[in-house]
Amino acid sequence: MDARNVDVRFYLRKRYFVAASVFISWMFLHLMRVNLSISIVDMTSQKRVIVGNQTLVRMPEYQWSTKEKGIILSAFSWGYMFAPLGALVANKFGGAMSYGLGITATGFLTILTPFLIEWNLKVYLIARILEGVFEGFSTAVSVEVLRLWSTPAERSRIVAGVNSGGVLGLMLGYPVCGTIAHYMNWRAVFYVTGGISLMWSIVWFCLVRNCPAEDKLMSSQERRFLIHVNQHHSREKVTYPWKKILKSKPLWAYLNDRFVCTWSLSFLKYCLPLYVKDIHDVNIKDIGLISGIPHFCGIVGTISGSVLADYLRNSGSLSVSNSMAQWSKYFLLLSTLNLWGGIVFYKYGSGKVEPWAVSTHHNTMAEAEQQGEKQITSHSKL
């Protein structure tokens, strides 16, 4: 039995609907992951207000230090480290149910963000860590959902497509959050992103089930087909040779590469908006647009790479061992590029402003800010 023998039109196949639902969920989860990266710029930046012929400077709502900003932005990652435990949650409640609970909990905590920040920063840090925990669980659980709702032959494309939903969430999240903060305020960013995620979780619970056997809305032909093709690839109890695993040099090389890549990606996620504001001093709307550009490139690379991998594997041109050998070269190249970039920056990089970077416009804006601060100080004394 294969996919061509299933008398179900392409757009009616439930497994593609489930994949699309995970894609959308993944997009919303990443939207809630980066909303703080944009909001914190609006919360901690001075704002120029034109009153008549004068330009006044409004002081930041929160005057957090660089260290405090770093702690706040990194809190999500502290919770995300518990992602592997999501497999235990999936075994207990089922993949689809656990995934929906992750979206719901994260959306609820996101809506509470403005209240928690104004109440107590330490309490908000705990809530942000919990957001990381729930999103981490969702990451692990999504693997179980897609395993049961896809065939081995198309799994690479489906998983890559779903992962690109996360990148799409990053690409759209920055400009969307920047636009909301520009026309409304930073609080609205959390209300909107958390609210739409909660509404989507209702759709998820109503239409997605843990496995094809529990779904009564899909066609009987497709249900039998998925159960048939996946029963030969069902999970078996495996005893892991942990001692050999921990002594594996290629494994540690891979983990090192993942550490470098994740570090670089985390910098783009959490620090790029602050960098654009501090160095280029553009408005919050443009900051969101600029910060989303790198992630657009990530979508193109993720989808094109997965399609090529499936084509080569199905045609017999690429075995798993050959794939690993070829990818090892790419990992080596990526590691070399990261190392090379660090060496070059260490030798030639500098935090000093170069003479060519100083413009008349920059000096004029600095003078306007100084005048605005003086005016605010004089008004406060009155």
VENMO-V810964 format. One record per residue. RES is the residue in one small letter. PHI is phi in whole degrees, -180 to 180 (none if undefined). Layout:
# VENMO-V810964
res & phi
RES & PHI
RES & PHI
This chain:
# VENMO-V810964
res & phi
m & none
d & -133
a & -63
r & -72
n & -89
v & -91
d & -83
v & -135
r & -61
f & -53
y & -77
l & -105
r & -72
k & -66
r & -65
y & -76
f & -66
v & -64
a & -61
a & -65
s & -68
v & -65
f & -58
i & -66
s & -62
w & -62
m & -65
f & -67
l & -63
h & -74
l & -62
m & -76
r & -76
v & -106
n & -60
l & -68
s & -61
i & -84
s & -62
i & -66
v & -67
d & -70
m & -75
t & -116
s & -109
q & -71
k & -124
r & -87
v & -121
i & -91
v & -120
g & 66
n & -99
q & -112
t & -112
l & -101
v & -112
r & -90
m & -68
p & -61
e & -69
y & -131
q & -104
w & -78
s & -76
t & -60
k & -64
e & -65
k & -62
g & -62
i & -65
i & -63
l & -70
s & -87
a & -58
f & -58
s & -68
w & -60
g & -74
y & -66
m & -62
f & -88
a & -54
p & -58
l & -71
g & -60
a & -63
l & -67
v & -65
a & -64
n & -66
k & -82
f & -111
g & 96
g & -64
a & -66
m & -64
s & -65
y & -65
g & -63
l & -65
g & -63
i & -65
t & -63
a & -65
t & -66
g & -64
f & -64
l & -66
t & -65
i & -64
l & -77
t & -52
p & -58
f & -67
l & -68
i & -64
e & -72
w & -79
n & -160
l & -65
k & -65
v & -65
y & -65
l & -60
i & -63
a & -64
r & -67
i & -63
l & -65
e & -60
g & -63
v & -62
f & -67
e & -69
g & -63
f & -60
s & -63
t & -61
a & -68
v & -68
s & -59
v & -63
e & -67
v & -61
l & -71
r & -63
l & -84
w & -113
s & -151
t & -100
p & -56
a & -68
e & -112
r & -67
s & -61
r & -66
i & -67
v & -63
a & -65
g & -64
v & -65
n & -61
s & -67
g & -63
g & -65
v & -65
l & -64
g & -62
l & -68
m & -63
l & -86
g & -61
y & -63
p & -66
v & -65
c & -65
g & -64
t & -67
i & -62
a & -66
h & -70
y & -91
m & -124
n & -164
w & -67
r & -64
a & -63
v & -60
f & -74
y & -64
v & -71
t & -66
g & -70
g & -66
i & -69
s & -70
l & -65
m & -64
w & -68
s & -62
i & -64
v & -61
w & -60
f & -63
c & -77
l & -116
v & -114
r & -113
n & -63
c & -154
p & -57
a & -64
e & -92
d & -91
k & -96
l & -93
m & -83
s & -70
s & -65
q & -64
e & -69
r & -61
r & -64
f & -62
l & -66
i & -64
h & -67
v & -73
n & -92
q & -69
h & -82
h & -121
s & -70
r & -72
e & -116
k & -68
v & -121
t & -97
y & -87
p & -80
w & -60
k & -63
k & -70
i & -63
l & -69
k & -92
s & -76
k & -66
p & -60
l & -64
w & -67
a & -65
y & -65
l & -62
n & -64
d & -64
r & -63
f & -62
v & -65
c & -65
t & -66
w & -61
s & -64
l & -66
s & -64
f & -62
l & -64
k & -64
y & -102
c & -108
l & -60
p & -60
l & -65
y & -63
v & -61
k & -70
d & -68
i & -92
h & -102
d & 51
v & -101
n & -73
i & -64
k & -65
d & -71
i & -60
g & -63
l & -65
i & -65
s & -69
g & -85
i & -62
p & -59
h & -78
f & -64
c & -64
g & -66
i & -64
v & -61
g & -68
t & -65
i & -70
s & -64
g & -66
s & -69
v & -63
l & -65
a & -64
d & -64
y & -63
l & -68
r & -70
n & -70
s & -85
g & 85
s & -82
l & -138
s & -90
v & -63
s & -67
n & -65
s & -62
m & -63
a & -64
q & -71
w & -68
s & -60
k & -67
y & -68
f & -64
l & -63
l & -64
l & -62
s & -63
t & -64
l & -64
n & -64
l & -65
w & -61
g & -62
g & -66
i & -65
v & -62
f & -68
y & -62
k & -82
y & -114
g & -73
s & -157
g & -92
k & -80
v & -77
e & -74
p & -57
w & -71
a & -86
v & -91
s & -122
t & -61
h & -62
h & -65
n & -64
t & -64
m & -65
a & -63
e & -63
a & -65
e & -66
q & -63
q & -63
g & -64
e & -65
k & -63
q & -66
i & -64
t & -64
s & -66
h & -67
s & -67
k & -69
l & -69
